[in-house]
Amino acid sequence: MQAARTKVAAIARTPFASALLGGLVVGVLGWIAVGAGWVASDDDPATTVATAPLTAAASDAENGGPTVNEIYRRDSPGVVRVESNRASEASSLDPFGQPGGGTATGSGFVIDEDGHVVTNAHVVEGAESVQVTLGEDGETFDAEVVGTDPSTDIAVIQVDAPADRLHPLTLGDSSTVEVGDPVIAIGNPFGLDRTVTAGIVSALQREIESPNGFVIRDAIQTDAPINPGNSGGPLLDAAGRVIGVNSQIEASGGNGNVGIGFAVPIDTTREVAQQLIEDGEVQHAYLGVSGTDVTPEIADVLNLDRDQGALVQSVVPDSPADEAGVRAGDADTTIGGQPLTAGGDVIIAVDGEAVSEMSDVIAAVDSKQPGDELELTLVRGNDERTVTVTLGDRPASAQQ
């Protein structure tokens, strides 16, 4: 995130909407503007926990675990400041509307003794040169961009620094994280190097928008203060293991923290980073539809005989879904004050597994590789049919 210029974009499920294009985010329903960015309202209390102060945030001292101070002293040497000098043209993948040119500042963390550093793709996107600052003495080293994946907002850079200056952090397991777990964030908010903040995991399985408009699944929501400059820095658990990469915030009336930040899960990051180091790029499967959850209200108004599934809203021309015969709606209507396109196919199963909402389709596509086949069971009116889709390679941008 660039200091004082950051805008945020986040996606959370509404009772009506969840969108994808094999991960493509489309503003189908339920969007509201909040401050400098766009977020969706979330009326599901089961997935959100009200944040509250902790008496000993991220501390398990009574059980013999490390305190925040101990985690900071051990792990902060592995957290770096990343500065990327951008070309005069603005990056087409910049999700925050930042101007082209100048220096973008963010955070990152060392993952191995070869000098590989994980940061956010939006921190280094379009960079002509990158510098990394290590340690308390503020020594700066040149770095090269190994690869970026805008679809997950993850990038790997490699710093040209002596091995004894590198302090790789331990990567955790984001699948074991639970709501209420204490966490800490280390980074460079507003250019204030090596800042530590603490809080809890306030929600899980959030969907946030990537820089190129696709969905990043299973984001970790936290109330640990995250601000511009924290982008790319680690979110650590109570043992000091990295469980996420701090990426976005919700900001109301400005670009400061209001207690809602989002981190890309480390399980996603680990897989993406490995592919970037090995191949310099990451391939994602692509279906080519946008859709919304079928609810009992939608089913009643549209006279559907199913009260769950994924109602197809649009199909990208010449996409894998289009070629397989998946059809979108053609009648615009409004339900509960929300716009909706009626008449499209309802996806009720993927590879024989029942679909209850759009996120099930997103998960199924994300689990595949380009060239893999996906079997969709579709319902339109009284007709049920099954089509086989050969998934494509996700385009560089959701707008393509």
PESUL-V18951 format. One record per backbone hydrogen bond with DSSP energy under -0.5 kcal/mol. NH is the residue of the N-H (numbers start at 0). CO is the residue of the C=O. E is the energy in kcal/mol with one decimal. If there is no record, write none. Layout:
BEGIN
nh=NH co=CO e=E
nh=NH co=CO e=E
END
This chain:
BEGIN
nh=4 co=1 e=-1.8
nh=5 co=1 e=-0.6
nh=9 co=37 e=-2.3
nh=10 co=206 e=-0.9
nh=13 co=16 e=-1.6
nh=17 co=290 e=-0.6
nh=24 co=212 e=-2.9
nh=25 co=23 e=-0.5
nh=27 co=25 e=-2.5
nh=31 co=38 e=-2.0
nh=33 co=36 e=-1.8
nh=35 co=250 e=-0.8
nh=35 co=253 e=-0.7
nh=36 co=33 e=-1.9
nh=36 co=250 e=-0.5
nh=37 co=7 e=-0.9
nh=38 co=31 e=-1.7
nh=40 co=29 e=-1.4
nh=44 co=42 e=-0.9
nh=46 co=43 e=-1.4
nh=47 co=44 e=-0.8
nh=48 co=201 e=-2.0
nh=56 co=53 e=-0.5
nh=58 co=55 e=-1.9
nh=59 co=65 e=-1.3
nh=62 co=59 e=-1.2
nh=63 co=60 e=-1.7
nh=64 co=59 e=-3.1
nh=70 co=66 e=-2.6
nh=71 co=67 e=-2.8
nh=72 co=68 e=-2.6
nh=73 co=69 e=-1.9
nh=74 co=70 e=-3.1
nh=75 co=71 e=-2.4
nh=77 co=74 e=-2.0
nh=78 co=75 e=-1.6
nh=79 co=107 e=-2.5
nh=80 co=132 e=-1.8
nh=81 co=105 e=-2.5
nh=82 co=130 e=-2.6
nh=83 co=103 e=-2.6
nh=84 co=128 e=-2.7
nh=85 co=83 e=-0.7
nh=85 co=101 e=-2.7
nh=86 co=125 e=-1.3
nh=93 co=90 e=-1.4
nh=94 co=92 e=-0.7
nh=96 co=93 e=-0.7
nh=100 co=86 e=-2.1
nh=100 co=88 e=-0.5
nh=103 co=83 e=-2.7
nh=105 co=81 e=-2.7
nh=106 co=230 e=-3.5
nh=107 co=79 e=-1.4
nh=108 co=117 e=-1.8
nh=109 co=77 e=-2.4
nh=110 co=115 e=-2.7
nh=111 co=115 e=-0.8
nh=114 co=111 e=-1.2
nh=116 co=156 e=-3.3
nh=117 co=108 e=-2.5
nh=118 co=154 e=-2.2
nh=120 co=152 e=-0.6
nh=122 co=119 e=-0.9
nh=123 co=119 e=-0.9
nh=123 co=120 e=-0.5
nh=124 co=120 e=-1.6
nh=126 co=123 e=-2.1
nh=127 co=84 e=-3.7
nh=128 co=84 e=-1.0
nh=129 co=142 e=-0.7
nh=130 co=82 e=-2.8
nh=131 co=140 e=-3.1
nh=132 co=80 e=-2.4
nh=133 co=131 e=-0.5
nh=133 co=138 e=-2.5
nh=137 co=134 e=-1.1
nh=138 co=133 e=-0.9
nh=140 co=131 e=-3.0
nh=142 co=129 e=-2.3
nh=143 co=157 e=-2.3
nh=145 co=143 e=-0.7
nh=145 co=155 e=-2.0
nh=146 co=155 e=-1.7
nh=148 co=153 e=-2.7
nh=151 co=148 e=-1.8
nh=152 co=148 e=-1.1
nh=153 co=148 e=-1.5
nh=154 co=118 e=-2.5
nh=155 co=146 e=-2.5
nh=156 co=116 e=-2.7
nh=157 co=143 e=-2.7
nh=158 co=114 e=-2.5
nh=159 co=141 e=-2.6
nh=160 co=158 e=-1.4
nh=164 co=161 e=-2.0
nh=165 co=162 e=-1.5
nh=168 co=109 e=-2.5
nh=171 co=241 e=-3.1
nh=175 co=172 e=-1.5
nh=176 co=173 e=-1.0
nh=179 co=200 e=-3.1
nh=180 co=177 e=-2.1
nh=182 co=198 e=-2.4
nh=183 co=235 e=-2.0
nh=184 co=196 e=-2.6
nh=185 co=233 e=-1.4
nh=186 co=194 e=-2.1
nh=187 co=228 e=-1.0
nh=189 co=227 e=-4.1
nh=190 co=187 e=-1.8
nh=191 co=188 e=-2.6
nh=192 co=190 e=-1.2
nh=194 co=186 e=-3.1
nh=194 co=191 e=-0.5
nh=196 co=184 e=-2.3
nh=198 co=182 e=-2.6
nh=200 co=180 e=-2.2
nh=201 co=199 e=-0.7
nh=201 co=220 e=-1.9
nh=202 co=220 e=-1.4
nh=205 co=218 e=-2.1
nh=206 co=10 e=-0.9
nh=207 co=205 e=-0.5
nh=207 co=215 e=-1.9
nh=209 co=213 e=-3.2
nh=210 co=149 e=-0.7
nh=211 co=149 e=-0.7
nh=212 co=209 e=-2.0
nh=214 co=22 e=-4.3
nh=215 co=207 e=-3.0
nh=216 co=214 e=-0.6
nh=218 co=205 e=-2.5
nh=219 co=262 e=-2.7
nh=220 co=202 e=-2.4
nh=220 co=218 e=-0.5
nh=221 co=260 e=-2.2
nh=222 co=199 e=-1.6
nh=227 co=254 e=-0.6
nh=229 co=226 e=-2.8
nh=231 co=245 e=-3.2
nh=232 co=229 e=-2.6
nh=234 co=243 e=-2.6
nh=235 co=183 e=-3.3
nh=235 co=233 e=-0.6
nh=236 co=240 e=-2.5
nh=239 co=236 e=-2.1
nh=241 co=169 e=-2.9
nh=242 co=234 e=-3.1
nh=243 co=234 e=-1.3
nh=244 co=263 e=-2.2
nh=245 co=232 e=-2.5
nh=245 co=243 e=-0.6
nh=246 co=261 e=-2.7
nh=247 co=261 e=-1.7
nh=249 co=259 e=-2.5
nh=250 co=248 e=-0.6
nh=252 co=250 e=-0.6
nh=257 co=249 e=-0.7
nh=260 co=221 e=-2.5
nh=261 co=247 e=-2.9
nh=262 co=219 e=-2.2
nh=263 co=244 e=-2.5
nh=265 co=242 e=-2.1
nh=268 co=264 e=-2.3
nh=269 co=265 e=-3.2
nh=270 co=266 e=-1.4
nh=271 co=267 e=-2.3
nh=272 co=268 e=-3.2
nh=273 co=269 e=-2.0
nh=274 co=270 e=-1.8
nh=275 co=271 e=-2.5
nh=276 co=272 e=-2.5
nh=277 co=273 e=-2.2
nh=278 co=274 e=-3.3
nh=279 co=274 e=-0.7
nh=279 co=275 e=-1.4
nh=280 co=274 e=-0.6
nh=284 co=367 e=-0.7
nh=285 co=391 e=-1.5
nh=289 co=313 e=-2.2
nh=291 co=310 e=-1.9
nh=292 co=15 e=-0.7
nh=293 co=308 e=-2.3
nh=294 co=292 e=-0.6
nh=298 co=294 e=-3.0
nh=299 co=295 e=-2.1
nh=300 co=296 e=-2.5
nh=301 co=297 e=-2.7
nh=302 co=299 e=-0.6
nh=303 co=298 e=-2.5
nh=308 co=355 e=-1.5
nh=309 co=346 e=-1.7
nh=310 co=291 e=-2.8
nh=311 co=309 e=-0.6
nh=311 co=344 e=-3.0
nh=312 co=289 e=-3.0
nh=313 co=289 e=-1.6
nh=315 co=287 e=-2.4
nh=318 co=315 e=-2.0
nh=320 co=286 e=-2.2
nh=322 co=318 e=-2.7
nh=323 co=319 e=-1.4
nh=324 co=320 e=-0.5
nh=324 co=321 e=-1.2
nh=325 co=320 e=-2.5
nh=328 co=311 e=-0.7
nh=329 co=341 e=-1.8
nh=330 co=341 e=-1.7
nh=332 co=339 e=-3.3
nh=334 co=337 e=-2.8
nh=337 co=334 e=-1.6
nh=339 co=332 e=-2.7
nh=341 co=330 e=-3.7
nh=341 co=339 e=-0.6
nh=344 co=326 e=-2.5
nh=345 co=378 e=-2.4
nh=346 co=309 e=-3.1
nh=346 co=344 e=-0.6
nh=347 co=345 e=-0.7
nh=347 co=376 e=-2.6
nh=348 co=376 e=-1.1
nh=349 co=352 e=-2.5
nh=350 co=374 e=-3.5
nh=352 co=349 e=-2.2
nh=354 co=347 e=-2.6
nh=355 co=353 e=-0.5
nh=359 co=356 e=-1.3
nh=360 co=356 e=-0.7
nh=360 co=357 e=-0.7
nh=361 co=357 e=-2.2
nh=362 co=358 e=-2.6
nh=363 co=359 e=-1.8
nh=364 co=360 e=-2.4
nh=365 co=361 e=-2.7
nh=366 co=362 e=-1.3
nh=367 co=364 e=-1.7
nh=370 co=390 e=-2.5
nh=371 co=368 e=-2.4
nh=373 co=388 e=-2.7
nh=375 co=373 e=-0.6
nh=375 co=386 e=-2.8
nh=376 co=348 e=-2.6
nh=377 co=375 e=-0.6
nh=377 co=384 e=-3.4
nh=378 co=345 e=-1.8
nh=379 co=382 e=-2.6
nh=382 co=379 e=-2.2
nh=384 co=377 e=-2.6
nh=386 co=375 e=-2.6
nh=388 co=373 e=-3.4
nh=388 co=386 e=-0.5
nh=390 co=371 e=-2.8
nh=390 co=388 e=-0.8
nh=391 co=285 e=-2.3
nh=393 co=283 e=-2.9
nh=393 co=391 e=-0.5
nh=397 co=211 e=-3.1
nh=399 co=396 e=-1.5
END
